[in-house]
Amino acid sequence: MFNFNLLSSAIASTATFTGIENPVSSSDRSKSIQQWLVFGASAFLVSIPVFVQAPLVRLYPTISLLSTIPWFVLSLILIFRPKTQLWGDLLLIWCMRKSWGKVGAYFYFGSLLGTAITDVYFYLTGLMPYWRQVMHAEPELAMPIFQSAIGQIDTPWGIGCAIVLIAVLLTVGLISLRDLARLQRSSF
């Protein structure tokens, strides 16, 4: 069963509200906003490759490979500027061995977890054959395959699996945010 107390405590520790019992300073509010921005950016950076990068790899693998260079350069530019270091760290998952770039490394590991959970969902709901068909189909023939796949997941089993796996991802993400907030509070 999903623990709503855990969810609410994770949200309460990362989100701040003014006007409730203890007014929050603007410094605390900006830190909370930054945490949610990082969380949102991470979610965005995890989901975009699924919808953009996968078809790009299939249709234009060279362009996909070469697009790594601007991302790498952008991450280096951002990571060496104090105001944008966190965002550069998110893009550069390079230096984990030297305990440098931890945000990016943890983002990478989180992406792997998300990918693993997505794969589990594909296997549990029987979507792998559809994925293989889409990868080999001409782009104009992909829509009927997608519609068949939607029919496969639009079942009580498919919806139930999705709810459970989304709850797992949200719980892991919110616990991480709560722990991050705790660490930030203890370091001051």
N, C-alpha and C positions, 0 to 999 in steps of 0.2 A: 504494500500500500504506500502511496506517495505521502511523504511527511510534509504537511503544509507548514508546520511550525519551523522546520528547517528552512524552507523556502522563504517564509516571512522574516526570519532572523537574518538570512543572507541578504535579502533586499533591504531590510532596515539598517543593516550595518554599512551598506554601500550607498544607499540613497539618503540624502538629507533633505529635510523639509523645514522651511522657516515658519515660525508662528505656532509650532507645536511644542509645548512645555519648555524646551530649551532652544532659544534662537541659535542659529548656526552662523558662525563667522563667514565672511565672504571667502576666506582662504579655504575653509573646509568645504564650502559649496563648490569652489572651482576644482578642488581635488576630486570631489564626487563626480562632477561633470566630466572631468578628464578620464576617470575610471570608466564611465559609461561610454565615452567616445572611443576609448581603446577597445572596449568590449564590442561596440558596434562595428568599428573598423575591422576587428578580427573576424567577426561574423561575415562581413562583406568580403574580406580577402579570402575566406574559406569558400564562400559560395560562388564567387565569380569564376574561378577556374572550372567549376563543374559545367557552367553554361557557356563560357566563352573559350576557355583554353582547350577543353576536350575536343570540340569540333575543329578548332584551329589546328590542333596537333594532327587531326585526321586529314584535313584538307590541305594545310600548308605547314608541314613539319619544320621546314627551314625557317619560316617567319616566326614560328613559335619559339624555336631555339634562339634565334637572334633577338627576340624580344626580352630575353633574359638580361642582355647587356644594359639597356636603359634602366631596368629595375635595379640592377646592381649598382650602377652609377648613382641613381637617385637615392638609394639607401645609404651609400657612402656620404653623399652630400648632406643628407638629413642627420645622419648619426654623429657627424662632427660639428654640428651646430647645437649649442645647449638648449635652445627652445624647441628644437625638433628631434632631439636625440631619441626619444621614445618611439617616434614614428619610423625613423631610420632603423632602429632596433627591430621593429616589427617586420620590416622588409628584408633585413639581412639576418639570416639564420646561419651564421658562418663560424663564429668563434666560441663555441660552447666549451671546448677543452680548457680555455684560459679563463673561464668564468666571466667572459665578456659577451654581451649580447644575449643575456638570459631571457629577456622578454621575447625576442625573436625565436630563440630556441624553444621556449615553452609554447609559443604560438605554433611552431612547427610540430611539436609533439601533440598539441591539441588538434591540429589539422589531421595528423595521423589517426588520432582517436576518432575524430569525426568521420574520416574516410572508412575506418574499420566498422563503425556503427552503420554507416550507409551500406557497406558491403553486406553486413549481417542482415539488414533489412531486405536487400536485393535477394539474398539466398532464402530468407524466411518466407518471402512472398512470391518466390518463383519468377523474379524479374530478369534474371541473368540471360535467359534465352532471348528476351526482347532486346536487351542491351546489345547482345552480339549481333542481332539482326539489324539494329539501327546503325551499328558501326560499319556494317558491310553494305547497307542500302544506299542508293542514290538519295540525295537530299530531298527531292520531291516525293519520294516514296516513304519517307520516314514518318509522316503524320499518321497513316493508318496503323503503323506499328506502335506509335505512342498511344493512340486511342485504345488499342488492345491492351497495352500495359496498364493504362488507367483503369480499364475494366478489371484487370487482375488485382489491383490494389484497392479498388472501391468495393471492398468486402469487409465484413466485420473483422476477419483475421488481419487484413492489411491495415485497416484503421487502428485496430488494437495494438498491433506491432509498432505502428508509427507513434502512437501516444506513449507507449512504454519507452521507446528509444529517445523520443523528444524529452521525456521527463529525465532520463539518464543524462542527456547532454545538458539540459538546463541545470540540473542539480550539480553536476561537475563544474559548470561555468559559474554558477552563483556561489558555490562553496569557495572556488578560487578567488572570486571577487571579494568575498567576505574575509578570507585570509589575507588578501592583499591589503584591504582596509585596516585590518588588525595590525599588520606589520608597519604600515605607514603611521598609524597612531602611536605605536610603541617606539618608533624611531624619533619622535619629537619630544 
